């Protein structure tokens, strides 16, 4: 798995988790979902992604985006 696909999979899993927490725990977890969306938007424009930096250090093969 490349770094790009791992970041996309991680972001998708975090969105599913945040929506589940919003539905079953507290409606305030919607802020977590919004934070994830904002992070995806800024990484699309700047190329800076903290998750990609961590995954690169864990040894994932680089992709073309990160």
C-alpha positions, 0 to 999 in steps of 0.5 A, a space after each residue: 500500500 502506498 502512502 497516498 492510499 493509506 492516507 485516504 483510507 485513514 481519512 475515510 475511517 476517521 470520517 466513519 468513526 466521527 459520524 458514528 460518534 456523532 450519532 451514538 455518543 454526542 452531537 458535538 462530535 460533528 466538530 471532529 467531522 468538520 476538523 477532518 474535512 478542513 484538514 483534507 481541504 488544506 492538504 489538497 491545497 498545500 500538500 501538508 498532511 500530518 498523517 502522511 508525515 507519521 505514516 512515512 516514518 512508519 515506512 510506507 512507500 511514498 506515492 505521488 501526492 505526498 
